[in-house]
Amino acid sequence: MTDTATTTSRVSVVRETERESLWFLGDLIQPIITTEMTNGLFQMSLTHSKAGSEPPLHEHNGEDEIFYLLEGQISFWAADVAVTLNAGDCILLPKDVPHIFKVSPEAEAKWLVMSAPSGLEQFFRAVAIPAEYTGPQAGWAMDEETEQRLEAAAKAFNIKIIAPPGTRPNATA
């Protein structure tokens, strides 16, 4: 057996030092298991978010999403559910369910995001810029160019942006 970071037959080895690093809305995204590796069945990416990070309220119309929290604390609002996760906790967000999350304002967070079928990492790539280092982007703020890329990618990848960050679905505590 050889030590390789490439795909041979159907086995893929992905080394930490060889991951693609992207800044998506100021957070670091590193695709690990990609659409190409799984023939479109599944994808998994590592996310490292700054304290207080929060995307727009949105829903995925093509894939289920799973978050497995590695470090930190994240609050999720999905449909009529509101829950806070800590390291070791996991949440399944089925397709067609409006959701949003917010990283604790006290500390950064790291998690694995998995989706099936795959393709979510392609959405990240369409919006993101290459990361210059492996951490959240210092001083990031939404600008018009990023907003335009986000809107175009959401449309292309069947993700509905419902409302800006801070908006909650009809969640109960």
C-alpha positions, 0 to 999 in steps of 0.5 A: 500500500502506498501513502498517497493523497490521491484517489485510487480506485474508490479509496481516498486519503485526504491529509490535513496539510493538503486540504483546500482552504476557502473563506466563506462569509469570513469563515474557513471552509475546508472541503475534505470528502468531495462530490468528485470522490463520492460520485455525487452521493455525499460531501464533508467539510470542516468549518472554523468560524469566528465568534458570533458568525451567522449566515442568512436564514436559508433552506436547502432544496436539494440536500440534507445537512448534518453538523457535528460540533468539534469545538465551541458552541452554536445555537441553531434555529430550524423550523419550530426547533431552537437548540444550542449544541456543544462539542460532541453534539450533532444536528440533522437539518433536512432539506426544505427546512428553513434554518439559521445558526449562530456561533457563540459570541464568546468563542470560535467554533469548529465543526464538520458539515456533511450533506447528501447528496453532495454538492454543498462544497461547490456552493462554498467554492462559488461564493468563497475566496481562497484563504490566506491562512487556516483560520477565520478571516480577520476583519471580514464584513459583507460587501456588495461583491460577496453578496452578489456571489452569494445570491448567484450561487444560491440560485445556481445550487437551489438554496433559498436565501430567506432573510438576513442574519439575525432573522429566526424561523418560527422557533420555540425554545 
